[in-house]
Amino acid sequence: MLAEVDQLETNTWRQCTTGYSKVLFEKEENDFLDSFVNNLFETGKTIAAICAAITYLGKKGFLNKLKHTSNALFYLKSFAPEYSGERNYVNSLAVTDQNIITAKGIAPIEFARAVFQKLKIHSEDIEKWFQLFKNGIWKE
C-alpha cells in the first residue's frame, strides 16, 4: 500500500477512512505508517487526517505543537494516551496549521475545502463549491 502511495506525483498524503479506521487507528495496527508519515512531516509535506486518523497523529506527537481538532478532545485522549497537545486543541470542524489538516468525522465537506485550499486546487471556486455541497447554494 505505501509503495503505491509513495509513487503518487503529489506532495500530499491524506488518510480518510471509514470502518477501516477502527482497525488501523483505534486498535493501533498502524506502525507500518511511521517512517512514511515521519518523512512527510519532516519534509513539510501536507498531511490531512479526518475522524479516527487524527488519533494516529496524536499518538505520534505530531499534534503537540500545532493547532488541531478531532471528533472530541476526550475521544482523542482516550485513543491516544501519549497525546499531550490539548493546549492546541480547537473545537472546530476543520483546522489547518502549517502542514497538518485535521477535521472531525462529521465534517467531510470542511475537510475537503481545507485540503483544496492547502493544495490550491480550483482556488477560484472553492467557496462556491463549499456552499453548494454544504448549503445547496451556488452563487456566481
Secondary structure as UniProt FT lines:
FT   HELIX           2..6
FT   STRAND          12..15
FT   HELIX           20..21
FT   HELIX           22..26
FT   HELIX           31..33
FT   HELIX           34..42
FT   TURN            43..44
FT   STRAND          46..50
FT   TURN            51..52
FT   HELIX           53..59
FT   TURN            60..65
FT   HELIX           73..79
FT   TURN            81..82
FT   HELIX           86..88
FT   STRAND          94..97
FT   TURN            98..99
FT   STRAND          100..103
FT   TURN            105..106
FT   HELIX           108..119
FT   TURN            123..125
FT   HELIX           126..135
//
